[in-house]
C-alpha cells in the first residue's frame, strides 16, 4: 500500500548522531546542490535576459516600418536580407522548434509573461532556496569540525 504524497513528512536526522564520514558525505551533497542551484540561477538569468531583449527588439520596431529592409539570421553566421511585409505579425518561438504567429500585442504579452515568470523563479532561488541550503551546509560544516576536533583530541 502506498502512502499519499501529501501525508509524507520530511525525515529529520540529528546531525550530531552522524559519523565524520557521513557528515563529509552530507557536506559534499550540499556542495553539489549549491553548485546546481547556482548554475540554474545563472541559466535562468540568461534566459530571462533573452526574453527581455526580445521585448526590447519588439518595442524598437515601429508599425510604420512597412517594407523596411533587415538582415534575418538563418544560422549564427548566415543572414539573408528581407523586407518586413507586415510589422504587426511575428513568428515567435514558443519551444524547441515550435513557432506561433502572433500579432504585436500577443508577442509583447508573451515576452512579458515569460520574463516575469523567470524573474519570479530567480527570486525564489536566490532569496529562499540558496540561503536555506547555505545555512544547512554551515550547520553540517560546524558539526563536522566539532566531530573532527573531538576525534583528534582523543
N, CA, C and O atoms as a GROMACS GRO file, in nm:
protein
  616
    1UNK      N    1   0.085  -0.118   0.000
    1UNK     CA    2   0.000   0.000   0.000
    1UNK      C    3   0.089   0.123   0.000
    1UNK      O    4   0.184   0.132   0.078
    2UNK      N    5   0.059   0.218  -0.086
    2UNK     CA    6   0.142   0.338  -0.095
    2UNK      C    7   0.087   0.448  -0.005
    2UNK      O    8  -0.032   0.452   0.027
    3UNK      N    9   0.177   0.536   0.034
    3UNK     CA   10   0.140   0.649   0.119
    3UNK      C   11   0.119   0.770   0.029
    3UNK      O   12   0.205   0.799  -0.055
    4UNK      N   13   0.008   0.842   0.044
    4UNK     CA   14  -0.014   0.961  -0.038
    4UNK      C   15   0.097   1.063  -0.014
    4UNK      O   16   0.147   1.078   0.098
    5UNK      N   17   0.136   1.133  -0.120
    5UNK     CA   18   0.246   1.229  -0.112
    5UNK      C   19   0.216   1.343  -0.014
    5UNK      O   20   0.308   1.399   0.044
    6UNK      N   21   0.090   1.376   0.004
    6UNK     CA   22   0.056   1.487   0.092
    6UNK      C   23   0.080   1.454   0.238
    6UNK      O   24   0.100   1.544   0.319
    7UNK      N   25   0.078   1.324   0.272
    7UNK     CA   26   0.098   1.288   0.412
    7UNK      C   27   0.243   1.255   0.443
    7UNK      O   28   0.277   1.230   0.558
    8UNK      N   29   0.329   1.254   0.341
    8UNK     CA   30   0.470   1.224   0.363
    8UNK      C   31   0.536   1.340   0.436
    8UNK      O   32   0.521   1.456   0.397
    9UNK      N   33   0.609   1.306   0.541
    9UNK     CA   34   0.678   1.409   0.619
    9UNK      C   35   0.827   1.397   0.592
    9UNK      O   36   0.878   1.286   0.576
   10UNK      N   37   0.897   1.510   0.587
   10UNK     CA   38   1.041   1.501   0.564
   10UNK      C   39   1.109   1.431   0.681
   10UNK      O   40   1.071   1.449   0.797
   11UNK      N   41   1.209   1.351   0.649
   11UNK     CA   42   1.281   1.278   0.751
   11UNK      C   43   1.380   1.374   0.818
   11UNK      O   44   1.457   1.441   0.750
   12UNK      N   45   1.377   1.380   0.950
   12UNK     CA   46   1.466   1.468   1.026
   12UNK      C   47   1.572   1.381   1.092
   12UNK      O   48   1.542   1.284   1.160
   13UNK      N   49   1.697   1.419   1.070
   13UNK     CA   50   1.810   1.345   1.127
   13UNK      C   51   1.887   1.438   1.219
   13UNK      O   52   1.917   1.552   1.182
   14UNK      N   53   1.918   1.390   1.337
   14UNK     CA   54   2.002   1.465   1.430
   14UNK      C   55   2.146   1.453   1.380
   14UNK      O   56   2.205   1.345   1.386
   15UNK      N   57   2.202   1.564   1.330
   15UNK     CA   58   2.335   1.555   1.269
   15UNK      C   59   2.444   1.523   1.369
   15UNK      O   60   2.552   1.478   1.331
   16UNK      N   61   2.418   1.545   1.497
   16UNK     CA   62   2.519   1.511   1.597
   16UNK      C   63   2.535   1.360   1.611
   16UNK      O   64   2.635   1.313   1.667
   17UNK      N   65   2.438   1.284   1.562
   17UNK     CA   66   2.447   1.138   1.569
   17UNK      C   67   2.519   1.077   1.449
   17UNK      O   68   2.542   0.956   1.445
   18UNK      N   69   2.555   1.160   1.350
   18UNK     CA   70   2.621   1.110   1.230
   18UNK      C   71   2.772   1.099   1.251
   18UNK      O   72   2.831   1.174   1.330
   19UNK      N   73   2.832   1.007   1.180
   19UNK     CA   74   2.978   0.990   1.188
   19UNK      C   75   3.047   1.097   1.102
   19UNK      O   76   2.983   1.170   1.027
   20UNK      N   77   3.179   1.104   1.116
   20UNK     CA   78   3.257   1.201   1.036
   20UNK      C   79   3.240   1.172   0.887
   20UNK      O   80   3.224   1.264   0.808
   21UNK      N   81   3.244   1.045   0.849
   21UNK     CA   82   3.227   1.009   0.708
   21UNK      C   83   3.089   1.047   0.656
   21UNK      O   84   3.075   1.097   0.544
   22UNK      N   85   2.987   1.024   0.737
   22UNK     CA   86   2.850   1.059   0.696
   22UNK      C   87   2.835   1.211   0.684
   22UNK      O   88   2.770   1.260   0.591
   23UNK      N   89   2.895   1.284   0.778
   23UNK     CA   90   2.888   1.431   0.771
   23UNK      C   91   2.964   1.483   0.649
   23UNK      O   92   2.919   1.577   0.583
   24UNK      N   93   3.078   1.422   0.618
   24UNK     CA   94   3.154   1.462   0.499
   24UNK      C   95   3.073   1.437   0.372
   24UNK      O   96   3.070   1.520   0.282
   25UNK      N   97   3.008   1.322   0.366
   25UNK     CA   98   2.924   1.290   0.250
   25UNK      C   99   2.807   1.387   0.239
   25UNK      O  100   2.772   1.431   0.130
   26UNK      N  101   2.749   1.421   0.352
   26UNK     CA  102   2.637   1.516   0.353
   26UNK      C  103   2.684   1.655   0.308
   26UNK      O  104   2.613   1.724   0.235
   27UNK      N  105   2.803   1.695   0.354
   27UNK     CA  106   2.858   1.824   0.312
   27UNK      C  107   2.881   1.824   0.161
   27UNK      O  108   2.849   1.922   0.094
   28UNK      N  109   2.935   1.716   0.107
   28UNK     CA  110   2.957   1.707  -0.037
   28UNK      C  111   2.825   1.713  -0.113
   28UNK      O  112   2.817   1.773  -0.220
   29UNK      N  113   2.722   1.650  -0.058
   29UNK     CA  114   2.590   1.654  -0.121
   29UNK      C  115   2.538   1.798  -0.125
   29UNK      O  116   2.485   1.843  -0.227
   30UNK      N  117   2.552   1.870  -0.014
   30UNK     CA  118   2.506   2.009  -0.011
   30UNK      C  119   2.590   2.097  -0.103
   30UNK      O  120   2.537   2.190  -0.165
   31UNK      N  121   2.720   2.070  -0.112
   31UNK     CA  122   2.805   2.145  -0.206
   31UNK      C  123   2.757   2.125  -0.349
   31UNK      O  124   2.750   2.220  -0.427
   32UNK      N  125   2.723   2.000  -0.383
   32UNK     CA  126   2.674   1.970  -0.517
   32UNK      C  127   2.539   2.038  -0.542
   32UNK      O  128   2.516   2.091  -0.651
   33UNK      N  129   2.451   2.036  -0.443
   33UNK     CA  130   2.321   2.102  -0.458
   33UNK      C  131   2.337   2.253  -0.475
   33UNK      O  132   2.269   2.314  -0.558
   34UNK      N  133   2.427   2.312  -0.398
   34UNK     CA  134   2.450   2.456  -0.411
   34UNK      C  135   2.506   2.490  -0.549
   34UNK      O  136   2.466   2.589  -0.609
   35UNK      N  137   2.598   2.408  -0.598
   35UNK     CA  138   2.653   2.431  -0.732
   35UNK      C  139   2.542   2.420  -0.837
   35UNK      O  140   2.536   2.500  -0.930
   36UNK      N  141   2.455   2.320  -0.822
   36UNK     CA  142   2.343   2.302  -0.915
   36UNK      C  143   2.252   2.424  -0.914
   36UNK      O  144   2.215   2.475  -1.019
   37UNK      N  145   2.214   2.471  -0.794
   37UNK     CA  146   2.123   2.585  -0.787
   37UNK      C  147   2.189   2.713  -0.838
   37UNK      O  148   2.122   2.796  -0.899
   38UNK      N  149   2.318   2.730  -0.814
   38UNK     CA  150   2.387   2.848  -0.868
   38UNK      C  151   2.394   2.843  -1.020
   38UNK      O  152   2.375   2.944  -1.087
   39UNK      N  153   2.422   2.724  -1.075
   39UNK     CA  154   2.422   2.709  -1.221
   39UNK      C  155   2.283   2.734  -1.278
   39UNK      O  156   2.268   2.802  -1.380
   40UNK      N  157   2.181   2.680  -1.213
   40UNK     CA  158   2.043   2.700  -1.257
   40UNK      C  159   2.005   2.847  -1.252
   40UNK      O  160   1.938   2.899  -1.341
   41UNK      N  161   2.048   2.914  -1.146
   41UNK     CA  162   2.020   3.056  -1.131
   41UNK      C  163   2.081   3.137  -1.246
   41UNK      O  164   2.016   3.225  -1.302
   42UNK      N  165   2.205   3.106  -1.280
   42UNK     CA  166   2.270   3.176  -1.391
   42UNK      C  167   2.199   3.149  -1.523
   42UNK      O  168   2.181   3.240  -1.604
   43UNK      N  169   2.158   3.026  -1.544
   43UNK     CA  170   2.087   2.991  -1.667
   43UNK      C  171   1.952   3.062  -1.674
   43UNK      O  172   1.914   3.114  -1.780
   44UNK      N  173   1.880   3.065  -1.564
   44UNK     CA  174   1.751   3.136  -1.561
   44UNK      C  175   1.769   3.284  -1.589
   44UNK      O  176   1.689   3.345  -1.660
   45UNK      N  177   1.874   3.343  -1.533
   45UNK     CA  178   1.902   3.485  -1.560
   45UNK      C  179   1.931   3.508  -1.708
   45UNK      O  180   1.885   3.607  -1.765
   46UNK      N  181   2.006   3.417  -1.770
   46UNK     CA  182   2.037   3.430  -1.912
   46UNK      C  183   1.911   3.420  -1.997
   46UNK      O  184   1.892   3.497  -2.092
   47UNK      N  185   1.825   3.325  -1.965
   47UNK     CA  186   1.701   3.308  -2.042
   47UNK      C  187   1.608   3.428  -2.020
   47UNK      O  188   1.545   3.474  -2.115
   48UNK      N  189   1.600   3.478  -1.897
   48UNK     CA  190   1.517   3.596  -1.870
   48UNK      C  191   1.570   3.715  -1.950
   48UNK      O  192   1.492   3.793  -2.005
   49UNK      N  193   1.702   3.730  -1.956
   49UNK     CA  194   1.761   3.840  -2.033
   49UNK      C  195   1.727   3.826  -2.181
   49UNK      O  196   1.704   3.926  -2.249
   50UNK      N  197   1.723   3.702  -2.230
   50UNK     CA  198   1.686   3.678  -2.370
   50UNK      C  199   1.544   3.728  -2.397
   50UNK      O  200   1.520   3.794  -2.498
   51UNK      N  201   1.451   3.697  -2.307
   51UNK     CA  202   1.314   3.745  -2.325
   51UNK      C  203   1.306   3.897  -2.312
   51UNK      O  204   1.225   3.961  -2.380
   52UNK      N  205   1.388   3.953  -2.226
   52UNK     CA  206   1.394   4.099  -2.215
   52UNK      C  207   1.443   4.162  -2.344
   52UNK      O  208   1.390   4.265  -2.388
   53UNK      N  209   1.544   4.101  -2.406
   53UNK     CA  210   1.594   4.152  -2.535
   53UNK      C  211   1.490   4.137  -2.645
   53UNK      O  212   1.477   4.224  -2.731
   54UNK      N  213   1.415   4.027  -2.641
   54UNK     CA  214   1.307   4.008  -2.740
   54UNK      C  215   1.204   4.119  -2.728
   54UNK      O  216   1.158   4.175  -2.828
   55UNK      N  217   1.168   4.152  -2.603
   55UNK     CA  218   1.070   4.259  -2.580
   55UNK      C  219   1.126   4.392  -2.628
   55UNK      O  220   1.054   4.470  -2.691
   56UNK      N  221   1.253   4.419  -2.599
   56UNK     CA  222   1.315   4.545  -2.642
   56UNK      C  223   1.319   4.554  -2.794
   56UNK      O  224   1.296   4.661  -2.851
   57UNK      N  225   1.349   4.444  -2.860
   57UNK     CA  226   1.352   4.442  -3.006
   57UNK      C  227   1.213   4.469  -3.062
   57UNK      O  228   1.197   4.546  -3.157
   58UNK      N  229   1.113   4.405  -3.005
   58UNK     CA  230   0.975   4.426  -3.048
   58UNK      C  231   0.935   4.573  -3.030
   58UNK      O  232   0.871   4.632  -3.117
   59UNK      N  233   0.974   4.630  -2.916
   59UNK     CA  234   0.942   4.771  -2.890
   59UNK      C  235   1.012   4.865  -2.987
   59UNK      O  236   0.963   4.975  -3.014
   60UNK      N  237   1.128   4.822  -3.040
   60UNK     CA  238   1.204   4.910  -3.130
   60UNK      C  239   1.149   4.912  -3.272
   60UNK      O  240   1.187   4.996  -3.353
   61UNK      N  241   1.060   4.818  -3.304
   61UNK     CA  242   1.003   4.812  -3.439
   61UNK      C  243   0.877   4.897  -3.443
   61UNK      O  244   0.782   4.874  -3.368
   62UNK      N  245   0.878   4.993  -3.532
   62UNK     CA  246   0.762   5.081  -3.547
   62UNK      C  247   0.661   5.018  -3.642
   62UNK      O  248   0.700   4.959  -3.744
   63UNK      N  249   0.532   5.028  -3.610
   63UNK     CA  250   0.430   4.976  -3.702
   63UNK      C  251   0.435   5.042  -3.840
   63UNK      O  252   0.376   4.991  -3.935
   64UNK      N  253   0.504   5.154  -3.850
   64UNK     CA  254   0.514   5.226  -3.978
   64UNK      C  255   0.627   5.172  -4.065
   64UNK      O  256   0.650   5.226  -4.174
   65UNK      N  257   0.697   5.070  -4.021
   65UNK     CA  258   0.816   5.023  -4.091
   65UNK      C  259   0.785   4.921  -4.201
   65UNK      O  260   0.861   4.827  -4.222
   66UNK      N  261   0.676   4.939  -4.270
   66UNK     CA  262   0.638   4.852  -4.381
   66UNK      C  263   0.745   4.857  -4.489
   66UNK      O  264   0.791   4.966  -4.526
   67UNK      N  265   0.785   4.742  -4.540
   67UNK     CA  266   0.887   4.728  -4.644
   67UNK      C  267   1.027   4.771  -4.602
   67UNK      O  268   1.113   4.793  -4.687
   68UNK      N  269   1.050   4.783  -4.473
   68UNK     CA  270   1.184   4.816  -4.425
   68UNK      C  271   1.273   4.694  -4.443
   68UNK      O  272   1.232   4.581  -4.418
   69UNK      N  273   1.395   4.717  -4.487
   69UNK     CA  274   1.490   4.609  -4.510
   69UNK      C  275   1.559   4.572  -4.379
   69UNK      O  276   1.589   4.659  -4.296
   70UNK      N  277   1.584   4.442  -4.361
   70UNK     CA  278   1.652   4.394  -4.240
   70UNK      C  279   1.729   4.268  -4.274
   70UNK      O  280   1.700   4.200  -4.372
   71UNK      N  281   1.828   4.237  -4.190
   71UNK     CA  282   1.901   4.111  -4.204
   71UNK      C  283   1.838   4.010  -4.110
   71UNK      O  284   1.825   4.034  -3.990
   72UNK      N  285   1.798   3.897  -4.165
   72UNK     CA  286   1.733   3.792  -4.087
   72UNK      C  287   1.831   3.675  -4.073
   72UNK      O  288   1.881   3.624  -4.173
   73UNK      N  289   1.859   3.633  -3.949
   73UNK     CA  290   1.955   3.524  -3.932
   73UNK      C  291   1.896   3.389  -3.974
   73UNK      O  292   1.784   3.354  -3.935
   74UNK      N  293   1.972   3.315  -4.053
   74UNK     CA  294   1.936   3.178  -4.088
   74UNK      C  295   2.012   3.080  -3.999
   74UNK      O  296   1.967   2.968  -3.975
   75UNK      N  297   2.127   3.124  -3.950
   75UNK     CA  298   2.206   3.050  -3.853
   75UNK      C  299   2.287   3.155  -3.776
   75UNK      O  300   2.263   3.275  -3.791
   76UNK      N  301   2.382   3.111  -3.696
   76UNK     CA  302   2.461   3.207  -3.619
   76UNK      C  303   2.548   3.295  -3.708
   76UNK      O  304   2.583   3.407  -3.670
   77UNK      N  305   2.583   3.246  -3.826
   77UNK     CA  306   2.674   3.320  -3.913
   77UNK      C  307   2.618   3.350  -4.052
   77UNK      O  308   2.686   3.412  -4.133
   78UNK      N  309   2.496   3.307  -4.080
   78UNK     CA  310   2.438   3.327  -4.213
   78UNK      C  311   2.311   3.411  -4.200
   78UNK      O  312   2.221   3.379  -4.123
   79UNK      N  313   2.308   3.520  -4.280
   79UNK     CA  314   2.194   3.612  -4.277
   79UNK      C  315   2.141   3.629  -4.419
   79UNK      O  316   2.214   3.610  -4.516
   80UNK      N  317   2.015   3.665  -4.429
   80UNK     CA  318   1.955   3.695  -4.558
   80UNK      C  319   1.883   3.830  -4.545
   80UNK      O  320   1.822   3.859  -4.442
   81UNK      N  321   1.892   3.909  -4.650
   81UNK     CA  322   1.823   4.037  -4.648
   81UNK      C  323   1.675   4.012  -4.676
   81UNK      O  324   1.640   3.935  -4.766
   82UNK      N  325   1.590   4.077  -4.601
   82UNK     CA  326   1.445   4.059  -4.616
   82UNK      C  327   1.375   4.193  -4.595
   82UNK      O  328   1.433   4.287  -4.541
   83UNK      N  329   1.251   4.198  -4.639
   83UNK     CA  330   1.170   4.318  -4.618
   83UNK      C  331   1.051   4.281  -4.531
   83UNK      O  332   0.992   4.175  -4.546
   84UNK      N  333   1.019   4.371  -4.440
   84UNK     CA  334   0.906   4.349  -4.349
   84UNK      C  335   0.778   4.382  -4.424
   84UNK      O  336   0.753   4.496  -4.462
   85UNK      N  337   0.696   4.279  -4.446
   85UNK     CA  338   0.572   4.300  -4.521
   85UNK      C  339   0.455   4.336  -4.430
   85UNK      O  340   0.360   4.401  -4.475
   86UNK      N  341   0.460   4.293  -4.304
   86UNK     CA  342   0.354   4.327  -4.209
   86UNK      C  343   0.416   4.344  -4.071
   86UNK      O  344   0.444   4.244  -4.004
   87UNK      N  345   0.438   4.468  -4.027
   87UNK     CA  346   0.503   4.491  -3.897
   87UNK      C  347   0.415   4.458  -3.776
   87UNK      O  348   0.452   4.487  -3.662
   88UNK      N  349   0.298   4.397  -3.801
   88UNK     CA  350   0.212   4.357  -3.689
   88UNK      C  351   0.205   4.204  -3.675
   88UNK      O  352   0.134   4.154  -3.589
   89UNK      N  353   0.278   4.131  -3.758
   89UNK     CA  354   0.278   3.985  -3.750
   89UNK      C  355   0.420   3.935  -3.725
   89UNK      O  356   0.516   3.976  -3.791
   90UNK      N  357   0.431   3.845  -3.627
   90UNK     CA  358   0.562   3.791  -3.589
   90UNK      C  359   0.550   3.641  -3.570
   90UNK      O  360   0.446   3.591  -3.528
   91UNK      N  361   0.657   3.569  -3.601
   91UNK     CA  362   0.668   3.427  -3.568
   91UNK      C  363   0.749   3.419  -3.440
   91UNK      O  364   0.865   3.459  -3.437
   92UNK      N  365   0.687   3.368  -3.336
   92UNK     CA  366   0.750   3.362  -3.204
   92UNK      C  367   0.777   3.216  -3.170
   92UNK      O  368   0.688   3.131  -3.177
   93UNK      N  369   0.903   3.187  -3.134
   93UNK     CA  370   0.938   3.052  -3.092
   93UNK      C  371   0.885   3.030  -2.950
   93UNK      O  372   0.921   3.104  -2.858
   94UNK      N  373   0.800   2.929  -2.934
   94UNK     CA  374   0.741   2.902  -2.802
   94UNK      C  375   0.799   2.777  -2.738
   94UNK      O  376   0.763   2.742  -2.625
   95UNK      N  377   0.886   2.711  -2.808
   95UNK     CA  378   0.950   2.591  -2.756
   95UNK      C  379   1.050   2.544  -2.860
   95UNK      O  380   1.064   2.605  -2.965
   96UNK      N  381   1.117   2.439  -2.830
   96UNK     CA  382   1.222   2.390  -2.920
   96UNK      C  383   1.163   2.354  -3.056
   96UNK      O  384   1.102   2.249  -3.074
   97UNK      N  385   1.184   2.444  -3.151
   97UNK     CA  386   1.137   2.420  -3.286
   97UNK      C  387   0.991   2.448  -3.312
   97UNK      O  388   0.942   2.423  -3.422
   98UNK      N  389   0.918   2.500  -3.214
   98UNK     CA  390   0.776   2.532  -3.232
   98UNK      C  391   0.758   2.682  -3.240
   98UNK      O  392   0.803   2.757  -3.153
   99UNK      N  393   0.691   2.726  -3.346
   99UNK     CA  394   0.668   2.868  -3.369
   99UNK      C  395   0.518   2.894  -3.382
   99UNK      O  396   0.443   2.811  -3.432
  100UNK      N  397   0.478   3.011  -3.334
  100UNK     CA  398   0.338   3.052  -3.344
  100UNK      C  399   0.335   3.194  -3.400
  100UNK      O  400   0.414   3.280  -3.359
  101UNK      N  401   0.246   3.217  -3.494
  101UNK     CA  402   0.230   3.352  -3.546
  101UNK      C  403   0.146   3.432  -3.447
  101UNK      O  404   0.037   3.391  -3.408
  102UNK      N  405   0.199   3.546  -3.408
  102UNK     CA  406   0.131   3.634  -3.313
  102UNK      C  407   0.134   3.776  -3.366
  102UNK      O  408   0.224   3.814  -3.441
  103UNK      N  409   0.034   3.853  -3.324
  103UNK     CA  410   0.040   3.995  -3.358
  103UNK      C  411   0.130   4.065  -3.256
  103UNK      O  412   0.180   4.002  -3.162
  104UNK      N  413   0.149   4.193  -3.274
  104UNK     CA  414   0.241   4.270  -3.189
  104UNK      C  415   0.202   4.261  -3.042
  104UNK      O  416   0.287   4.238  -2.956
  105UNK      N  417   0.074   4.279  -3.011
  105UNK     CA  418   0.028   4.277  -2.872
  105UNK      C  419   0.046   4.139  -2.810
  105UNK      O  420   0.093   4.127  -2.696
  106UNK      N  421   0.009   4.034  -2.882
  106UNK     CA  422   0.025   3.898  -2.831
  106UNK      C  423   0.172   3.866  -2.805
  106UNK      O  424   0.207   3.805  -2.704
  107UNK      N  425   0.258   3.907  -2.897
  107UNK     CA  426   0.401   3.884  -2.881
  107UNK      C  427   0.454   3.955  -2.758
  107UNK      O  428   0.530   3.898  -2.679
  108UNK      N  429   0.414   4.079  -2.742
  108UNK     CA  430   0.459   4.158  -2.628
  108UNK      C  431   0.413   4.096  -2.497
  108UNK      O  432   0.491   4.086  -2.402
  109UNK      N  433   0.287   4.054  -2.491
  109UNK     CA  434   0.234   3.989  -2.370
  109UNK      C  435   0.308   3.859  -2.341
  109UNK      O  436   0.336   3.828  -2.225
  110UNK      N  437   0.338   3.783  -2.445
  110UNK     CA  438   0.410   3.656  -2.428
  110UNK      C  439   0.549   3.681  -2.368
  110UNK      O  440   0.587   3.616  -2.271
  111UNK      N  441   0.623   3.776  -2.425
  111UNK     CA  442   0.758   3.804  -2.374
  111UNK      C  443   0.754   3.858  -2.231
  111UNK      O  444   0.837   3.820  -2.148
  112UNK      N  445   0.659   3.944  -2.202
  112UNK     CA  446   0.647   3.998  -2.066
  112UNK      C  447   0.610   3.888  -1.966
  112UNK      O  448   0.664   3.885  -1.856
  113UNK      N  449   0.520   3.801  -2.005
  113UNK     CA  450   0.477   3.691  -1.917
  113UNK      C  451   0.594   3.596  -1.889
  113UNK      O  452   0.616   3.556  -1.775
  114UNK      N  453   0.667   3.560  -1.993
  114UNK     CA  454   0.782   3.470  -1.976
  114UNK      C  455   0.889   3.536  -1.888
  114UNK      O  456   0.946   3.472  -1.800
  115UNK      N  457   0.916   3.663  -1.913
  115UNK     CA  458   1.016   3.736  -1.835
  115UNK      C  459   0.976   3.742  -1.688
  115UNK      O  460   1.058   3.718  -1.600
  116UNK      N  461   0.851   3.774  -1.661
  116UNK     CA  462   0.803   3.783  -1.522
  116UNK      C  463   0.811   3.648  -1.453
  116UNK      O  464   0.851   3.640  -1.336
  117UNK      N  465   0.774   3.541  -1.522
  117UNK     CA  466   0.782   3.407  -1.463
  117UNK      C  467   0.926   3.372  -1.427
  117UNK      O  468   0.954   3.325  -1.317
  118UNK      N  469   1.017   3.394  -1.521
  118UNK     CA  470   1.157   3.361  -1.496
  118UNK      C  471   1.216   3.445  -1.384
  118UNK      O  472   1.292   3.394  -1.302
  119UNK      N  473   1.181   3.572  -1.379
  119UNK     CA  474   1.230   3.657  -1.270
  119UNK      C  475   1.177   3.611  -1.135
  119UNK      O  476   1.248   3.620  -1.035
  120UNK      N  477   1.053   3.562  -1.130
  120UNK     CA  478   1.000   3.511  -1.003
  120UNK      C  479   1.075   3.385  -0.961
  120UNK      O  480   1.098   3.363  -0.842
  121UNK      N  481   1.114   3.302  -1.058
  121UNK     CA  482   1.193   3.183  -1.026
  121UNK      C  483   1.332   3.222  -0.976
  121UNK      O  484   1.384   3.161  -0.882
  122UNK      N  485   1.392   3.322  -1.038
  122UNK     CA  486   1.522   3.373  -0.994
  122UNK      C  487   1.513   3.422  -0.850
  122UNK      O  488   1.599   3.393  -0.768
  123UNK      N  489   1.407   3.496  -0.820
  123UNK     CA  490   1.388   3.547  -0.684
  123UNK      C  491   1.374   3.434  -0.584
  123UNK      O  492   1.435   3.436  -0.477
  124UNK      N  493   1.294   3.334  -0.618
  124UNK     CA  494   1.273   3.220  -0.527
  124UNK      C  495   1.404   3.148  -0.500
  124UNK      O  496   1.435   3.116  -0.385
  125UNK      N  497   1.480   3.123  -0.604
  125UNK     CA  498   1.606   3.050  -0.586
  125UNK      C  499   1.708   3.134  -0.511
  125UNK      O  500   1.775   3.084  -0.420
  126UNK      N  501   1.721   3.262  -0.548
  126UNK     CA  502   1.826   3.344  -0.488
  126UNK      C  503   1.794   3.392  -0.347
  126UNK      O  504   1.885   3.413  -0.267
  127UNK      N  505   1.668   3.410  -0.316
  127UNK     CA  506   1.633   3.464  -0.184
  127UNK      C  507   1.583   3.360  -0.085
  127UNK      O  508   1.577   3.387   0.035
  128UNK      N  509   1.547   3.241  -0.134
  128UNK     CA  510   1.494   3.139  -0.043
  128UNK      C  511   1.576   3.011  -0.045
  128UNK      O  512   1.630   2.969   0.057
  129UNK      N  513   1.583   2.948  -0.161
  129UNK     CA  514   1.643   2.815  -0.169
  129UNK      C  515   1.793   2.817  -0.139
  129UNK      O  516   1.841   2.740  -0.055
  130UNK      N  517   1.868   2.904  -0.207
  130UNK     CA  518   2.013   2.906  -0.186
  130UNK      C  519   2.049   2.944  -0.043
  130UNK      O  520   2.134   2.877   0.016
  131UNK      N  521   1.988   3.049   0.016
  131UNK     CA  522   2.022   3.078   0.156
  131UNK      C  523   1.990   2.963   0.252
  131UNK      O  524   2.065   2.939   0.347
  132UNK      N  525   1.879   2.892   0.229
  132UNK     CA  526   1.845   2.777   0.314
  132UNK      C  527   1.950   2.667   0.300
  132UNK      O  528   1.991   2.608   0.400
  133UNK      N  529   1.992   2.640   0.177
  133UNK     CA  530   2.094   2.538   0.154
  133UNK      C  531   2.227   2.579   0.217
  133UNK      O  532   2.298   2.496   0.275
  134UNK      N  533   2.262   2.708   0.206
  134UNK     CA  534   2.388   2.756   0.264
  134UNK      C  535   2.385   2.745   0.416
  134UNK      O  536   2.485   2.708   0.478
  135UNK      N  537   2.272   2.777   0.475
  135UNK     CA  538   2.259   2.767   0.620
  135UNK      C  539   2.270   2.622   0.666
  135UNK      O  540   2.338   2.593   0.764
  136UNK      N  541   2.205   2.532   0.596
  136UNK     CA  542   2.213   2.389   0.631
  136UNK      C  543   2.356   2.339   0.614
  136UNK      O  544   2.404   2.261   0.696
  137UNK      N  545   2.423   2.382   0.509
  137UNK     CA  546   2.562   2.342   0.487
  137UNK      C  547   2.651   2.393   0.600
  137UNK      O  548   2.738   2.321   0.648
  138UNK      N  549   2.629   2.517   0.642
  138UNK     CA  550   2.709   2.573   0.753
  138UNK      C  551   2.690   2.492   0.880
  138UNK      O  552   2.785   2.468   0.954
  139UNK      N  553   2.568   2.450   0.906
  139UNK     CA  554   2.539   2.368   1.024
  139UNK      C  555   2.614   2.235   1.015
  139UNK      O  556   2.669   2.188   1.114
  140UNK      N  557   2.614   2.176   0.898
  140UNK     CA  558   2.684   2.049   0.877
  140UNK      C  559   2.835   2.068   0.894
  140UNK      O  560   2.901   1.986   0.958
  141UNK      N  561   2.889   2.175   0.837
  141UNK     CA  562   3.033   2.202   0.849
  141UNK      C  563   3.071   2.222   0.995
  141UNK      O  564   3.173   2.170   1.040
  142UNK      N  565   2.989   2.295   1.069
  142UNK     CA  566   3.018   2.317   1.212
  142UNK      C  567   3.017   2.185   1.289
  142UNK      O  568   3.104   2.161   1.372
  143UNK      N  569   2.919   2.101   1.261
  143UNK     CA  570   2.911   1.970   1.328
  143UNK      C  571   3.030   1.883   1.290
  143UNK      O  572   3.085   1.812   1.374
  144UNK      N  573   3.069   1.888   1.164
  144UNK     CA  574   3.184   1.810   1.117
  144UNK      C  575   3.312   1.857   1.184
  144UNK      O  576   3.392   1.775   1.229
  145UNK      N  577   3.332   1.987   1.192
  145UNK     CA  578   3.452   2.041   1.258
  145UNK      C  579   3.456   2.001   1.405
  145UNK      O  580   3.562   1.968   1.458
  146UNK      N  581   3.342   2.004   1.468
  146UNK     CA  582   3.334   1.965   1.610
  146UNK      C  583   3.371   1.818   1.626
  146UNK      O  584   3.446   1.782   1.717
  147UNK      N  585   3.318   1.732   1.539
  147UNK     CA  586   3.348   1.588   1.545
  147UNK      C  587   3.496   1.562   1.520
  147UNK      O  588   3.558   1.481   1.589
  148UNK      N  589   3.554   1.630   1.422
  148UNK     CA  590   3.695   1.613   1.389
  148UNK      C  591   3.782   1.659   1.506
  148UNK      O  592   3.880   1.594   1.541
  149UNK      N  593   3.744   1.771   1.565
  149UNK     CA  594   3.819   1.824   1.679
  149UNK      C  595   3.814   1.727   1.797
  149UNK      O  596   3.915   1.703   1.863
  150UNK      N  597   3.697   1.670   1.823
  150UNK     CA  598   3.684   1.572   1.931
  150UNK      C  599   3.765   1.446   1.901
  150UNK      O  600   3.827   1.389   1.990
  151UNK      N  601   3.765   1.404   1.776
  151UNK     CA  602   3.838   1.283   1.737
  151UNK      C  603   3.989   1.302   1.748
  151UNK      O  604   4.061   1.210   1.785
  152UNK      N  605   4.037   1.421   1.715
  152UNK     CA  606   4.182   1.447   1.721
  152UNK      C  607   4.230   1.474   1.862
  152UNK      O  608   4.349   1.459   1.890
  153UNK      N  609   4.141   1.514   1.950
  153UNK     CA  610   4.182   1.542   2.088
  153UNK      C  611   4.188   1.417   2.174
  153UNK      O  612   4.234   1.422   2.288
  154UNK      N  613   4.141   1.306   2.122
  154UNK     CA  614   4.142   1.180   2.198
  154UNK      C  615   4.276   1.112   2.192
  154UNK      O  616   4.294   1.006   2.251
   0.00000   0.00000   0.00000
